[in-house]
Amino acid sequence: MADSTYPPAARQDRPVYVIGAGPGGLATAAALGTRGIRVVVLEKGERVGTSWRGHYDRLRLHTTRRLSALPGLPIPRAFGRWVSRDDVIRYLEKYAEHHRIDVVTGVEVTGIERTADGTGWLLRATGGRELTAGAVVVATGYNHTPRIPDWPGRDTYSGELLHARDYRNPTPFTGKDVLVVGVGNTGAEIAVDLAEGDAARVRLAVRTAPHIVRRSTAGWPAQLTGILCRRLPTALVDRLAAPVARISVPDLSRHGLPRPRTGLYSRVRQGAIPVQDVGLIDAVRAGRVEPVAAVRSFAGGEVTLADGSVITPDVVIAATGYRRALEDLVGDLVPLDERGRPAVHGRRTSRQAPGLYFTGFTNPISGMLRELAHDAEKIAKSITRALAKAEAKADAAAAKARRRDAAGVRGAAGGRDATGPEAEPPTRAERESPTGGRDATAPEAGTPAGAEAEPPTRAERESPTGGRDATAPEAGTPAGAERESPTGGRDATAPEGGTPAGAEAETPTRAEGEPAAEPLGKAAAKASTTAE
């Protein structure tokens, strides 16, 4: 697919970037897309579901098909109850196609930081790309970077040492003595796979005895029990799980795998998910998988165990987990716990990093795919609300600016300083005043700005015309019309409104020697004075 680089022009033009095209990233992108939000998924691999393509061949989901589907598309019934790795990959490909998700492959995001204006996110990616986002969802996965303990003498080991990430099937280990380190779900399943293959000997190094549960009991999947127990108090679940384990799982202590001392749900809280039995119990009881103590050190071709025993395996497979590898990606934007997981997850974002979301960094007892589906919907709702709020804020600011500009235009048209304040509405007292809230001595409309009207004299107040020149034109008389002329200073013989364009009208004058007409108000005042 082609690369997509979007300019940081306007906030509403910035897409939401999702980092990682695994189940969590695709589910979140689909949920955002159904809400009309432009979203782009960035994947460092060449296809969707890169991490799933790297798992061992016999891998199947430990959760049921119906409880593992992502939003908007069920997993086909033909895939069976426990979906295989290859069918999961097919489902993810179909999911991206079904929801028309824009996935840009071959792009690895190396850093995330705030934009200079603080309104979005800047993603630095391979190839010198700089992408600007309105929001970012980090979905790089719980199992990101393989982790192998730094055992003393590890570099001196003369045998073959590999991480479980590099294991595919038992064929390369035919006739070999293999030590699998780690008894999580991955280590247990690889040990069984080797035992069912043609490995000469399979040992399983155990540091802490795990809780083992049946994947399904009488048709009831362990996942459903996990869902029901998830919100119950830890101590209560521990008490309920103990008798169930004694009934469903035989005691393997004499085979080197004792029952754990810590309660099942207490271990879950510590990050250790129960091992779902896919053949481990039978393999241990049959002696095809031998539990041994944890690894202490290496020396040449020897491996020393925690109980002091020394073994010489041909191959060591480290099923010792993964790192989240968020340190370089997010820096100090979001605090990380001791296991490298972000302090916020799902719909929650950090106060110092609003708009930066994380999904897929927990390993819940209720099933990871189910939780990814739920988180996708929650994250999409949160981003939708946040973007709507930001857009409303931007619209309000734009409307305010338009009103301010319009007020400036009106002020300029009215001879008022365009930058001056708008007139305040009249008070109730002003509205009820006979003068309409205006100073009775204020000049009439038309008085030049800044000129104060002189108070009327007594004679003017007693005059029938109110001290106004009787010859003055009534309101509405054309500006500049002469008061002396009954025709408004226009030649009475001139045609109405028919003066040819460009012809200048003669300026009206008084007859030569004719005295100027004395204003009626002043004449009346003289007459009154004479009478007195």
Buried (B, 14 or more C-beta within 10 A) or exposed (E): EEBBBBEBEEBEEBBBBBBBBBBBBBBBBBBBBEEEBBBBBBBBBEBBBBBBBBBBEBBBBBBBBEBBBBBBBEBBEEBBBBBBBBBBBBBBBBBBEEBEBBBBBBBBBEEBEBBEEEBBBBBBBEEEBEBBBBBBBBBBBBBBEBBBEEBEBBEEBEBBBBBBBEBEEBEEBEEBBBBBBBBBBBBBBBBBBBBBBEBEBBBBBBEEBBBBBBBBEEEEBBBBBBBEBBEEEBEEBBEBBBEBBEEBBEEBEEBBBEBBEBBBBBBBEEEBBBBBBBBBBBBBBEEBBBBBBBBBBBBEEBBBBBEEEEBEBBBBBBBBBBBBEBEEBBEEBBEBEEEBBBEBBBBEBBEEBEBBBBBBBBBBBBBBBBBBBBBBBBBBBBBBEBBEEBEEEBEEEEEEEEEEEEBBEEBEEEEBEEEEEEEEEEEEEEEEBEEEEEEEEEBEEEEEEEEEEEEBEEBBEEBEBEBBBEBEBEEEEEEEEBBEBEEBBBEEEEEEEEEEEEEEEEEBEEEEEEEEEEBBBBBBBEEEEEEE
